[in-house]
Amino acid sequence: MDLEEQEGTETVGERCEECGARLTAQELAVALESGGPALCTVHATEAEALPDEPPDV
Ligand SMILES: [Zn+2]
């Protein structure tokens, strides 16, 4: 695959998986550190407040 940066190409982790908001560098860092899904500050906070969600069965 071509690894060149392409404007407009959506990359996993670049946007909030809940609302699609573009993540800031800090939000991206948090997502990477936690190994969790890419979430904006709002949804990352909500996710933390929730108990572990069981995987879809
Ligand atoms: Zn969000």
PDB file of the backbone (N, CA, C, O) and the ligand in Angstrom, with CONECT records:
HET     ZN  A 101       1
ATOM      1  N   MET A   1       0.839  -1.208   0.000  1.00  0.00           N
ATOM      2  CA  MET A   1       0.000   0.000   0.000  1.00  0.00           C
ATOM      3  C   MET A   1       0.871   1.254   0.000  1.00  0.00           C
ATOM      4  O   MET A   1       2.015   1.243   0.454  1.00  0.00           O
ATOM      5  N   ASP A   2       0.321   2.282  -0.498  1.00  0.00           N
ATOM      6  CA  ASP A   2       1.046   3.547  -0.543  1.00  0.00           C
ATOM      7  C   ASP A   2       0.939   4.227   0.811  1.00  0.00           C
ATOM      8  O   ASP A   2      -0.162   4.418   1.328  1.00  0.00           O
ATOM      9  N   LEU A   3       2.055   4.586   1.376  1.00  0.00           N
ATOM     10  CA  LEU A   3       2.030   5.189   2.703  1.00  0.00           C
ATOM     11  C   LEU A   3       2.084   6.712   2.647  1.00  0.00           C
ATOM     12  O   LEU A   3       2.194   7.379   3.675  1.00  0.00           O
ATOM     13  N   GLU A   4       2.008   7.237   1.462  1.00  0.00           N
ATOM     14  CA  GLU A   4       2.027   8.697   1.368  1.00  0.00           C
ATOM     15  C   GLU A   4       0.819   9.299   2.060  1.00  0.00           C
ATOM     16  O   GLU A   4      -0.280   8.745   2.032  1.00  0.00           O
ATOM     17  N   GLU A   5       1.047  10.425   2.669  1.00  0.00           N
ATOM     18  CA  GLU A   5      -0.075  11.104   3.318  1.00  0.00           C
ATOM     19  C   GLU A   5      -1.043  11.612   2.261  1.00  0.00           C
ATOM     20  O   GLU A   5      -0.652  12.240   1.277  1.00  0.00           O
ATOM     21  N   GLN A   6      -2.278  11.331   2.487  1.00  0.00           N
ATOM     22  CA  GLN A   6      -3.276  11.775   1.519  1.00  0.00           C
ATOM     23  C   GLN A   6      -4.346  12.572   2.255  1.00  0.00           C
ATOM     24  O   GLN A   6      -5.022  12.071   3.154  1.00  0.00           O
ATOM     25  N   GLU A   7      -4.472  13.790   1.855  1.00  0.00           N
ATOM     26  CA  GLU A   7      -5.478  14.648   2.484  1.00  0.00           C
ATOM     27  C   GLU A   7      -6.861  14.085   2.208  1.00  0.00           C
ATOM     28  O   GLU A   7      -7.202  13.782   1.064  1.00  0.00           O
ATOM     29  N   GLY A   8      -7.645  13.948   3.251  1.00  0.00           N
ATOM     30  CA  GLY A   8      -9.010  13.461   3.051  1.00  0.00           C
ATOM     31  C   GLY A   8      -9.127  11.969   3.237  1.00  0.00           C
ATOM     32  O   GLY A   8     -10.236  11.437   3.281  1.00  0.00           O
ATOM     33  N   THR A   9      -8.000  11.280   3.349  1.00  0.00           N
ATOM     34  CA  THR A   9      -8.059   9.845   3.579  1.00  0.00           C
ATOM     35  C   THR A   9      -8.288   9.580   5.059  1.00  0.00           C
ATOM     36  O   THR A   9      -7.495   9.999   5.902  1.00  0.00           O
ATOM     37  N   GLU A  10      -9.350   8.899   5.362  1.00  0.00           N
ATOM     38  CA  GLU A  10      -9.634   8.635   6.765  1.00  0.00           C
ATOM     39  C   GLU A  10      -8.792   7.481   7.253  1.00  0.00           C
ATOM     40  O   GLU A  10      -8.793   6.398   6.668  1.00  0.00           O
ATOM     41  N   THR A  11      -8.082   7.722   8.318  1.00  0.00           N
ATOM     42  CA  THR A  11      -7.240   6.680   8.900  1.00  0.00           C
ATOM     43  C   THR A  11      -7.840   6.256  10.228  1.00  0.00           C
ATOM     44  O   THR A  11      -8.373   7.078  10.973  1.00  0.00           O
ATOM     45  N   VAL A  12      -7.750   4.984  10.513  1.00  0.00           N
ATOM     46  CA  VAL A  12      -8.271   4.510  11.787  1.00  0.00           C
ATOM     47  C   VAL A  12      -7.553   5.217  12.920  1.00  0.00           C
ATOM     48  O   VAL A  12      -6.323   5.272  12.942  1.00  0.00           O
ATOM     49  N   GLY A  13      -8.296   5.747  13.843  1.00  0.00           N
ATOM     50  CA  GLY A  13      -7.681   6.404  14.972  1.00  0.00           C
ATOM     51  C   GLY A  13      -7.572   7.904  14.796  1.00  0.00           C
ATOM     52  O   GLY A  13      -7.175   8.617  15.718  1.00  0.00           O
ATOM     53  N   GLU A  14      -7.920   8.380  13.621  1.00  0.00           N
ATOM     54  CA  GLU A  14      -7.778   9.812  13.403  1.00  0.00           C
ATOM     55  C   GLU A  14      -9.038  10.563  13.824  1.00  0.00           C
ATOM     56  O   GLU A  14      -9.007  11.762  14.103  1.00  0.00           O
ATOM     57  N   ARG A  15     -10.118   9.843  13.863  1.00  0.00           N
ATOM     58  CA  ARG A  15     -11.386  10.475  14.237  1.00  0.00           C
ATOM     59  C   ARG A  15     -12.068   9.679  15.324  1.00  0.00           C
ATOM     60  O   ARG A  15     -11.854   8.475  15.465  1.00  0.00           O
ATOM     61  N   CYS A  16     -12.905  10.380  16.100  1.00  0.00           N
ATOM     62  CA  CYS A  16     -13.669   9.719  17.150  1.00  0.00           C
ATOM     63  C   CYS A  16     -14.591   8.682  16.520  1.00  0.00           C
ATOM     64  O   CYS A  16     -15.296   8.965  15.552  1.00  0.00           O
ATOM     65  N   GLU A  17     -14.574   7.491  17.077  1.00  0.00           N
ATOM     66  CA  GLU A  17     -15.401   6.428  16.517  1.00  0.00           C
ATOM     67  C   GLU A  17     -16.872   6.644  16.832  1.00  0.00           C
ATOM     68  O   GLU A  17     -17.738   6.010  16.229  1.00  0.00           O
ATOM     69  N   GLU A  18     -17.159   7.539  17.775  1.00  0.00           N
ATOM     70  CA  GLU A  18     -18.542   7.778  18.158  1.00  0.00           C
ATOM     71  C   GLU A  18     -19.154   8.912  17.351  1.00  0.00           C
ATOM     72  O   GLU A  18     -20.239   8.770  16.787  1.00  0.00           O
ATOM     73  N   CYS A  19     -18.460  10.023  17.301  1.00  0.00           N
ATOM     74  CA  CYS A  19     -19.054  11.198  16.677  1.00  0.00           C
ATOM     75  C   CYS A  19     -18.294  11.656  15.437  1.00  0.00           C
ATOM     76  O   CYS A  19     -18.744  12.555  14.726  1.00  0.00           O
ATOM     77  N   GLY A  20     -17.146  11.041  15.178  1.00  0.00           N
ATOM     78  CA  GLY A  20     -16.415  11.377  13.972  1.00  0.00           C
ATOM     79  C   GLY A  20     -15.644  12.679  14.057  1.00  0.00           C
ATOM     80  O   GLY A  20     -15.129  13.172  13.053  1.00  0.00           O
ATOM     81  N   ALA A  21     -15.566  13.234  15.258  1.00  0.00           N
ATOM     82  CA  ALA A  21     -14.814  14.473  15.427  1.00  0.00           C
ATOM     83  C   ALA A  21     -13.328  14.203  15.237  1.00  0.00           C
ATOM     84  O   ALA A  21     -12.814  13.163  15.649  1.00  0.00           O
ATOM     85  N   ARG A  22     -12.659  15.139  14.619  1.00  0.00           N
ATOM     86  CA  ARG A  22     -11.226  14.978  14.426  1.00  0.00           C
ATOM     87  C   ARG A  22     -10.529  15.064  15.775  1.00  0.00           C
ATOM     88  O   ARG A  22     -10.780  15.975  16.564  1.00  0.00           O
ATOM     89  N   LEU A  23      -9.649  14.100  16.027  1.00  0.00           N
ATOM     90  CA  LEU A  23      -8.990  14.053  17.325  1.00  0.00           C
ATOM     91  C   LEU A  23      -7.783  14.972  17.361  1.00  0.00           C
ATOM     92  O   LEU A  23      -7.089  15.159  16.361  1.00  0.00           O
ATOM     93  N   THR A  24      -7.549  15.538  18.531  1.00  0.00           N
ATOM     94  CA  THR A  24      -6.351  16.347  18.727  1.00  0.00           C
ATOM     95  C   THR A  24      -5.175  15.412  18.969  1.00  0.00           C
ATOM     96  O   THR A  24      -5.354  14.214  19.190  1.00  0.00           O
ATOM     97  N   ALA A  25      -3.987  15.967  18.924  1.00  0.00           N
ATOM     98  CA  ALA A  25      -2.783  15.156  19.150  1.00  0.00           C
ATOM     99  C   ALA A  25      -2.844  14.494  20.516  1.00  0.00           C
ATOM    100  O   ALA A  25      -2.430  13.348  20.691  1.00  0.00           O
ATOM    101  N   GLN A  26      -3.374  15.249  21.490  1.00  0.00           N
ATOM    102  CA  GLN A  26      -3.449  14.695  22.844  1.00  0.00           C
ATOM    103  C   GLN A  26      -4.450  13.551  22.908  1.00  0.00           C
ATOM    104  O   GLN A  26      -4.197  12.523  23.537  1.00  0.00           O
ATOM    105  N   GLU A  27      -5.571  13.739  22.261  1.00  0.00           N
ATOM    106  CA  GLU A  27      -6.592  12.690  22.269  1.00  0.00           C
ATOM    107  C   GLU A  27      -6.079  11.440  21.569  1.00  0.00           C
ATOM    108  O   GLU A  27      -6.348  10.319  22.000  1.00  0.00           O
ATOM    109  N   LEU A  28      -5.342  11.643  20.494  1.00  0.00           N
ATOM    110  CA  LEU A  28      -4.746  10.509  19.790  1.00  0.00           C
ATOM    111  C   LEU A  28      -3.747   9.794  20.695  1.00  0.00           C
ATOM    112  O   LEU A  28      -3.695   8.564  20.728  1.00  0.00           O
ATOM    113  N   ALA A  29      -2.952  10.579  21.433  1.00  0.00           N
ATOM    114  CA  ALA A  29      -1.945   9.992  22.314  1.00  0.00           C
ATOM    115  C   ALA A  29      -2.619   9.149  23.384  1.00  0.00           C
ATOM    116  O   ALA A  29      -2.155   8.056  23.709  1.00  0.00           O
ATOM    117  N   VAL A  30      -3.714   9.660  23.930  1.00  0.00           N
ATOM    118  CA  VAL A  30      -4.444   8.925  24.964  1.00  0.00           C
ATOM    119  C   VAL A  30      -4.974   7.616  24.403  1.00  0.00           C
ATOM    120  O   VAL A  30      -4.886   6.571  25.048  1.00  0.00           O
ATOM    121  N   ALA A  31      -5.522   7.682  23.207  1.00  0.00           N
ATOM    122  CA  ALA A  31      -6.081   6.481  22.583  1.00  0.00           C
ATOM    123  C   ALA A  31      -4.983   5.453  22.348  1.00  0.00           C
ATOM    124  O   ALA A  31      -5.186   4.258  22.566  1.00  0.00           O
ATOM    125  N   LEU A  32      -3.839   5.913  21.910  1.00  0.00           N
ATOM    126  CA  LEU A  32      -2.727   5.005  21.646  1.00  0.00           C
ATOM    127  C   LEU A  32      -2.218   4.393  22.938  1.00  0.00           C
ATOM    128  O   LEU A  32      -1.922   3.199  22.998  1.00  0.00           O
ATOM    129  N   GLU A  33      -2.118   5.228  23.987  1.00  0.00           N
ATOM    130  CA  GLU A  33      -1.597   4.740  25.255  1.00  0.00           C
ATOM    131  C   GLU A  33      -2.533   3.713  25.876  1.00  0.00           C
ATOM    132  O   GLU A  33      -2.091   2.708  26.435  1.00  0.00           O
ATOM    133  N   SER A  34      -3.827   3.977  25.772  1.00  0.00           N
ATOM    134  CA  SER A  34      -4.798   3.066  26.372  1.00  0.00           C
ATOM    135  C   SER A  34      -4.998   1.844  25.497  1.00  0.00           C
ATOM    136  O   SER A  34      -5.469   0.809  25.968  1.00  0.00           O
ATOM    137  N   GLY A  35      -4.648   1.956  24.236  1.00  0.00           N
ATOM    138  CA  GLY A  35      -4.837   0.830  23.325  1.00  0.00           C
ATOM    139  C   GLY A  35      -6.302   0.650  22.980  1.00  0.00           C
ATOM    140  O   GLY A  35      -6.694  -0.340  22.363  1.00  0.00           O
ATOM    141  N   GLY A  36      -7.099   1.614  23.383  1.00  0.00           N
ATOM    142  CA  GLY A  36      -8.532   1.518  23.136  1.00  0.00           C
ATOM    143  C   GLY A  36      -8.899   2.157  21.814  1.00  0.00           C
ATOM    144  O   GLY A  36      -8.037   2.553  21.029  1.00  0.00           O
ATOM    145  N   PRO A  37     -10.191   2.247  21.591  1.00  0.00           N
ATOM    146  CA  PRO A  37     -10.657   2.872  20.361  1.00  0.00           C
ATOM    147  C   PRO A  37     -10.351   4.360  20.352  1.00  0.00           C
ATOM    148  O   PRO A  37     -10.157   4.968  21.405  1.00  0.00           O
ATOM    149  N   ALA A  38     -10.308   4.935  19.183  1.00  0.00           N
ATOM    150  CA  ALA A  38     -10.064   6.363  19.062  1.00  0.00           C
ATOM    151  C   ALA A  38     -11.330   7.112  19.431  1.00  0.00           C
ATOM    152  O   ALA A  38     -12.352   6.998  18.755  1.00  0.00           O
ATOM    153  N   LEU A  39     -11.252   7.872  20.498  1.00  0.00           N
ATOM    154  CA  LEU A  39     -12.416   8.623  20.948  1.00  0.00           C
ATOM    155  C   LEU A  39     -12.006  10.049  21.290  1.00  0.00           C
ATOM    156  O   LEU A  39     -10.889  10.299  21.742  1.00  0.00           O
ATOM    157  N   CYS A  40     -12.930  10.975  21.067  1.00  0.00           N
ATOM    158  CA  CYS A  40     -12.678  12.347  21.465  1.00  0.00           C
ATOM    159  C   CYS A  40     -12.756  12.428  22.991  1.00  0.00           C
ATOM    160  O   CYS A  40     -13.138  11.461  23.650  1.00  0.00           O
ATOM    161  N   THR A  41     -12.400  13.563  23.536  1.00  0.00           N
ATOM    162  CA  THR A  41     -12.368  13.697  24.991  1.00  0.00           C
ATOM    163  C   THR A  41     -13.722  13.365  25.602  1.00  0.00           C
ATOM    164  O   THR A  41     -13.802  12.688  26.626  1.00  0.00           O
ATOM    165  N   VAL A  42     -14.774  13.842  24.972  1.00  0.00           N
ATOM    166  CA  VAL A  42     -16.124  13.618  25.495  1.00  0.00           C
ATOM    167  C   VAL A  42     -16.439  12.130  25.566  1.00  0.00           C
ATOM    168  O   VAL A  42     -16.877  11.631  26.603  1.00  0.00           O
ATOM    169  N   HIS A  43     -16.222  11.438  24.488  1.00  0.00           N
ATOM    170  CA  HIS A  43     -16.597  10.028  24.451  1.00  0.00           C
ATOM    171  C   HIS A  43     -15.590   9.150  25.189  1.00  0.00           C
ATOM    172  O   HIS A  43     -15.947   8.090  25.704  1.00  0.00           O
ATOM    173  N   ALA A  44     -14.331   9.591  25.241  1.00  0.00           N
ATOM    174  CA  ALA A  44     -13.344   8.838  26.022  1.00  0.00           C
ATOM    175  C   ALA A  44     -13.741   8.876  27.486  1.00  0.00           C
ATOM    176  O   ALA A  44     -13.613   7.881  28.200  1.00  0.00           O
ATOM    177  N   THR A  45     -14.225  10.036  27.931  1.00  0.00           N
ATOM    178  CA  THR A  45     -14.660  10.177  29.321  1.00  0.00           C
ATOM    179  C   THR A  45     -15.877   9.308  29.584  1.00  0.00           C
ATOM    180  O   THR A  45     -15.981   8.662  30.626  1.00  0.00           O
ATOM    181  N   GLU A  46     -16.784   9.299  28.637  1.00  0.00           N
ATOM    182  CA  GLU A  46     -17.977   8.465  28.805  1.00  0.00           C
ATOM    183  C   GLU A  46     -17.588   6.993  28.874  1.00  0.00           C
ATOM    184  O   GLU A  46     -18.133   6.235  29.676  1.00  0.00           O
ATOM    185  N   ALA A  47     -16.653   6.600  28.036  1.00  0.00           N
ATOM    186  CA  ALA A  47     -16.231   5.200  27.998  1.00  0.00           C
ATOM    187  C   ALA A  47     -15.604   4.803  29.318  1.00  0.00           C
ATOM    188  O   ALA A  47     -15.790   3.682  29.792  1.00  0.00           O
ATOM    189  N   GLU A  48     -14.854   5.731  29.917  1.00  0.00           N
ATOM    190  CA  GLU A  48     -14.207   5.416  31.182  1.00  0.00           C
ATOM    191  C   GLU A  48     -15.225   5.257  32.299  1.00  0.00           C
ATOM    192  O   GLU A  48     -15.027   4.484  33.237  1.00  0.00           O
ATOM    193  N   ALA A  49     -16.317   5.999  32.183  1.00  0.00           N
ATOM    194  CA  ALA A  49     -17.329   5.964  33.224  1.00  0.00           C
ATOM    195  C   ALA A  49     -18.148   4.678  33.160  1.00  0.00           C
ATOM    196  O   ALA A  49     -18.777   4.278  34.140  1.00  0.00           O
ATOM    197  N   LEU A  50     -18.132   4.044  32.001  1.00  0.00           N
ATOM    198  CA  LEU A  50     -18.923   2.834  31.838  1.00  0.00           C
ATOM    199  C   LEU A  50     -18.127   1.602  32.246  1.00  0.00           C
ATOM    200  O   LEU A  50     -16.903   1.576  32.112  1.00  0.00           O
ATOM    201  N   PRO A  51     -18.814   0.592  32.740  1.00  0.00           N
ATOM    202  CA  PRO A  51     -18.134  -0.674  33.024  1.00  0.00           C
ATOM    203  C   PRO A  51     -17.715  -1.315  31.708  1.00  0.00           C
ATOM    204  O   PRO A  51     -18.152  -0.908  30.632  1.00  0.00           O
ATOM    205  N   ASP A  52     -16.866  -2.320  31.817  1.00  0.00           N
ATOM    206  CA  ASP A  52     -16.413  -2.988  30.602  1.00  0.00           C
ATOM    207  C   ASP A  52     -17.598  -3.521  29.813  1.00  0.00           C
ATOM    208  O   ASP A  52     -18.425  -4.286  30.308  1.00  0.00           O
ATOM    209  N   GLU A  53     -17.639  -3.085  28.575  1.00  0.00           N
ATOM    210  CA  GLU A  53     -18.738  -3.573  27.734  1.00  0.00           C
ATOM    211  C   GLU A  53     -18.401  -4.966  27.218  1.00  0.00           C
ATOM    212  O   GLU A  53     -17.293  -5.219  26.744  1.00  0.00           O
ATOM    213  N   PRO A  54     -19.356  -5.845  27.319  1.00  0.00           N
ATOM    214  CA  PRO A  54     -19.102  -7.185  26.759  1.00  0.00           C
ATOM    215  C   PRO A  54     -19.047  -7.096  25.241  1.00  0.00           C
ATOM    216  O   PRO A  54     -19.745  -6.279  24.641  1.00  0.00           O
ATOM    217  N   PRO A  55     -18.234  -7.917  24.627  1.00  0.00           N
ATOM    218  CA  PRO A  55     -18.153  -7.894  23.156  1.00  0.00           C
ATOM    219  C   PRO A  55     -19.453  -8.392  22.551  1.00  0.00           C
ATOM    220  O   PRO A  55     -20.201  -9.150  23.168  1.00  0.00           O
ATOM    221  N   ASP A  56     -19.696  -7.954  21.348  1.00  0.00           N
ATOM    222  CA  ASP A  56     -20.909  -8.408  20.659  1.00  0.00           C
ATOM    223  C   ASP A  56     -20.873  -9.922  20.511  1.00  0.00           C
ATOM    224  O   ASP A  56     -19.884 -10.497  20.057  1.00  0.00           O
ATOM    225  N   VAL A  57     -21.954 -10.543  20.897  1.00  0.00           N
ATOM    226  CA  VAL A  57     -22.021 -11.997  20.802  1.00  0.00           C
ATOM    227  C   VAL A  57     -23.002 -12.381  19.719  1.00  0.00           C
ATOM    228  O   VAL A  57     -23.213 -13.568  19.469  1.00  0.00           O
TER     229      VAL A  57
HETATM  230 ZN    ZN A 101     -16.743  11.727  20.105  1.00  0.00          ZN2+
END
